Amino acid sequence: MIPYRKLFNQHQLAILARARKIAHLKGQRVYLVGGTTRDLLLGRPDVDLDLVVEGNGLLLARELARQLGGRLVYHERFLTATIYWAGERVDVVTARKEYYPEPGALPEVEAATLAEDLARRDFSINAMALPLTARDLGEIRDPFNGRADLAAGKIRVLHQASFRDDPTRILRGVRLGTRLHFQLAGETRELAREALAAGYLELVSPRRFWQEFILLLKEPRPVAAWEALLALGWRGLPGSGPPDVAAGYRTEKLLRQWQWLGQHPPDASLVYFLTATANLSLAALEEVLDHLNWGRRRRRVINAARVLQQGRCFGPEPGLPPGEMMTGSRPAPEALIFALAQAGWSQLPGWALPGGKGVGHAPAELVPVNPGYSSHSDGPDLS
């Protein structure tokens, strides 16, 4: 027997207890699925709560939200609901099967069995389910040998049309691979290459593409994910081509040094977004921001970053000494780090820090996180 409940926090245990009681009263079967089951098997902390219900999942979600006093958001078309309570998020889905009318389109869904629900998922390691009443991980339902792929460090699709049906699964697979240090299985890798070569990713709506890409930027190693996508034949971002990987690794170094020197951590995903979209025209960038529905604060930072980039403020021949430029109103750290990386800086100068503090490089006794994972010359080695 493998205990797993210790990986949930107290609020999550309370949610699961209520969901079990509601399911019992309604005569429904409820399962922990997808990333929840995968991460339980990996023993990873900070497990998410993803539930699948055989029966009417929306009814269970409404009753669970009512009893918890949480906020409920649901999408009846896709038979999905999300509950927010006590800082936790619970995704509740009716067991369903999907049909894709054309490549890249949103699916048509209908209620189904658990077996059919698992068969419509993206990768074998996400196609496992654990009954909510289970006492240990020995009761996991694993029809596609996801546990074997977890042990082998492989990401494998469930069928050959997977990337054609939903090309954003390519981004998801690479995102998951870089997070877990897994590799795409051989046939899965070839299917991803074929889907990219056929242009299926370009058929996805801009809003869906950018939402998925932002999730990739929130990972610990987004630049490694860019490299993995480019190795598969990815053509880059719509309207700007491939991101500058070298600038990405400079960005990564600067972000680490900023935190090591005791500064308040900036929004790293926003800095990587700026780096990835550095070649987008202003008009195209505005369209992207509209797709993402980003607010004024982020837009102000992005505009300031573009001003610094276009003014070449930190290049070889700036109009003023950099230290003098920093004596007035300081740019947001996200804009500053982006502009430094674009100008070729890979060591953080002391004048860039608030108050002019710092030594201009990472202290020698600090060891970088995940050292040596890339052979790139501008990779994360801070020596």
GIVENBEL-V426905 format. One record per backbone hydrogen bond with DSSP energy under -0.5 kcal/mol. NH is the residue of the N-H (numbers start at 0). CO is the residue of the C=O. Records with the same first field share a line. If there is no record, write none. Layout:
# GIVENBEL-V426905
NH->CO ; CO
This chain:
# GIVENBEL-V426905
2->0
6->3
7->4
12->8
13->9
14->10
15->11
16->12
17->13
18->14
19->15
20->16
21->17
22->18
23->19
24->20
25->21
26->22 ; 23
27->22
28->53
30->51
31->129
32->49
33->127
35->32
37->33
38->34
39->35
40->36
41->37
42->38 ; 39
43->38
46->6
48->88
49->47
50->90
51->30
52->92
53->28
54->52
56->54
59->55
60->56
61->57
62->58
63->59
64->60
65->61
66->62
67->63
68->64
69->64
70->83
72->81
74->79
75->73
77->74
78->74 ; 75
79->74
80->91
81->72
82->89
83->70
84->82 ; 87
87->84
89->82
90->48
91->80 ; 89
92->50
93->78
94->52
96->109
98->107
100->98
103->163 ; 164
104->101
107->98
109->96
111->94
116->112
117->113
118->114
119->115 ; 116
120->117
123->155
125->122
126->123
128->140
129->31
131->29
133->130
136->1
138->135
139->136
140->128
141->139
144->141
148->144
149->145
150->146
151->147
152->148 ; 149
153->148
154->182
155->153
157->121
161->158
164->160
165->161
168->165
169->166
170->166
171->167
172->168
173->169
174->170
175->171
176->172
177->173
178->174
179->175
180->176
181->176
182->152
184->154
188->184
189->185
190->186
191->187
192->188
193->189
194->190
195->191
196->192
197->193
198->195
199->194
201->198
202->199
203->200
208->204
209->205
210->206
211->207
212->208
213->209
214->210
215->211
216->212
217->213 ; 214
218->215
221->218
224->220
225->221
226->222
227->223
228->224
229->225
230->226
231->227 ; 228
232->229
233->228
236->240
239->236
240->236
243->274
244->242
247->243
248->244
249->245
250->246
251->247
252->248
253->249
254->250
255->251
256->252
257->253
258->254
259->255
260->256
261->258
262->257
267->265
269->266
270->266
271->267
272->268
273->269
274->270
275->271
276->272
277->274
279->276
284->280
285->281
286->282
287->283
288->284
289->285
290->286
291->287
292->288
293->288
298->294
299->295
300->296
301->297
302->298
303->299
304->300
305->301
306->302
307->303
308->304
309->305
310->306
311->308
312->307
314->311
317->314
323->320
324->320
325->321
326->323
327->324
329->327
335->331
336->332
337->333
338->334
339->335
340->336
341->337
342->338
343->340
344->339
348->346
351->348
352->349
355->352
356->353
365->362
370->367
372->369
378->375
